[in-house]
Amino acid sequence: MRALVAMSGGVDSSVAAALMRDAGHEVVGVTLKLWSGPHGEAPTAGCCTVSDAEDARRVAAQLDIPYYVLDYTDEFRGGVVDRFVADYASGRTPNPCIECNRTVKFDRLLNGLDDFDCEVLVTGHHARNRLEDGVWALRRGEDRAKDQSYVLSMLTQSELARIRLPVGELTKVAVRAVAAEIGLRTAAKPESMDICFVGQGDYRGFLRDIAPGAFAPGPLVDGDGEEIGQHLGIAGFTVGQRRGLGLALGEPRYVVRIEPSTSTVVLGVRDELSVAGVGLAQPTWTAGIPVTGRLMAQYRAHGEPVPATLHQDRLLFAEPQLAVAPGQTVAFYDDDRVLGGALIADTYR
Amino acid sequence: MRPGIWEAMRPYSEQVFGNSSGVHDVSRRAKNALEEARERIAAVIGSRPTEIVLTSGGTESDNLALKGAALSSTPRRGVVTVATEHEAVLETADFLHRLGLPTEVVGVDRGGAVDLDSLLEAVGPDTAVVSVMWVNNETGSVQDLPRIAATVRERDLEVLVHTDAVQAFSSQDIDVDALGVDLLTLTGHKFGGPKGAGLLYVREGTPLEPLLHGGGQEMGRRSGTHDVAGAVGLAAAMEAAAADRPRFRTEVGSIRDQFEKRVMAGMPDGVVNTPETMRSPHHLNLRFPGIRNQTLLMRLDRAGVAASAGSACQSGAAQVSHVLEGMGLTAGQARESVRFSFGWDSSFDQAIDAAEILLGLVEELR
């Protein structure tokens, strides 16, 4: 099989490429160039830095596979960065890494497979994708602590049929052992955490630079609508946030809601963060068939799944949940199998 | 490298390993080889040996020409150059601009020819140097350099004229006096010589601040221990390439033409970005409407055909070519364009095979 391996420069995708090659497939490695600064410089943090591309290039050379860097900066800006900014500007809490997977990485590479003369796309995600009774089943990774199935929850049958996730069958320890055994330079490389186009973890500074308009001042109000202070722009806030409110109040206060039309940030006590359910947008189903009824729902990348009931575009949690932010993705599970995913459009108490 | 070049260089890496600035016998032999190489180099371009500054290659020579002229002892500080220059010139001009020096970048027409009126308009009393590339590295567009140099000097005798002649050397006869330039960049690996060995021709009496200060080698214009083997290889390659020019122009030019004819015959909606006249014999820049160049390049590479898309960024991704944008193409059109280069060792069969592979891929990617 001819396999296109998306290589980020990390150990997981390096090992994914090695495993495919060793399984006898013809492997082509690619790294996506997604973002550059005002002077064309590559990011210095996250998953797509120059040194990452260099690591990927060296691993590809070591594996003796062809390797290319593909430029998708326009697609990334339009599909991920502009959306990230727009979401914050309208009071939502976006997940740019999921948007990137959805609109750039999987979309561009899957659509390009024929052009690249490859049959499958391979990534280093910790999740399992297997053909079970004629259906591609996406399941949590072998290493439950490193599982990344949440960020893949928007994939559909036609996409899963052309995706292979060899690393998901291994624990992270085993992945590093494979890397060490074949002497890959990325064997002991630490994992990246930052948002790649923001860097240094300062997304507020990034937003201020790129979208100064999202920083119109507005009121901070309490649950009764009484103004208790001013803020410098709603893009600086996310639901559930406690720090950096610029207030000294007796009881800890949290951002419980953001009202973009009036640039209002509503504060409240911890109990007021409690959410009974969420409204959903853009639901997708891994098996292609909409699911309803009782299931497990996970609304954070590293959160625990919680019992919930799905009815059309509404998800009701069995127990109230704290700090569920509009704009985030919710993934649906049956045990370790991903049923699908959706965006949280709004929350209700 | 061309045949015989490595053999000529080899003794100076293996045996005559002396520092050409030393006072002992091995050093004298190294120094002798260096100066003999310099004389041979000078003879090829019609200059004096003392006008040759040996450098590490084209990028250094371009940097030395622009920075050296703008920061020299004369009061003139300005740089005028062209939108389609190599990054080694454009980025240097941008650096000087950031230092606060006056910098002008002039546009070109659809064929890549610089607009002489705009160029003259940009030249002012503060202009230290005008830099115009002779043959463009991405499209093969040839500038009428003798006319440009003469016109600029006619306007203002004190303005220095620099040309990046890196892509011109293999096809254009070079006599620096006939050309009328003060500064000229060459590098060895573009005509079958070693990588890392280049030169800047500096007309006698040209005020130039060095980039590298130190022991004062190269008559104070470029300090640092000499790469004697590189200089010997550069000289040998220049002699071989200059002698090969008549064949290069006709034979490589004909190979390129056959490639172009075959590809365009099989691709009616293809676009030739390289101008029809004023073109070098060994470049061809083509646009494949509807096909993204990075995809085509990947497929060509897998099929054993090496081509490129203008320039690559630090990460290796293909960038939108500033040369094609300068010639009026949109970013989208530039992303559909691929540059094919032919060399002294290209063969007719190779080129026709490559054309067939290319046409097959174009068909498939449509």
Interface residues (C-beta under 8 A of the other chain):
Chain A: V28 T31 K33 S36 G40 E41 A42 V50 A53 E54 R57 P66 Y68 V69 L70 D71 G112 D115 F116 D117
Chain B: Q294 T295 L297 M298 R299 D301 R302 A312 C313 Q314 S315 G316 A317 A318 Q319 L365
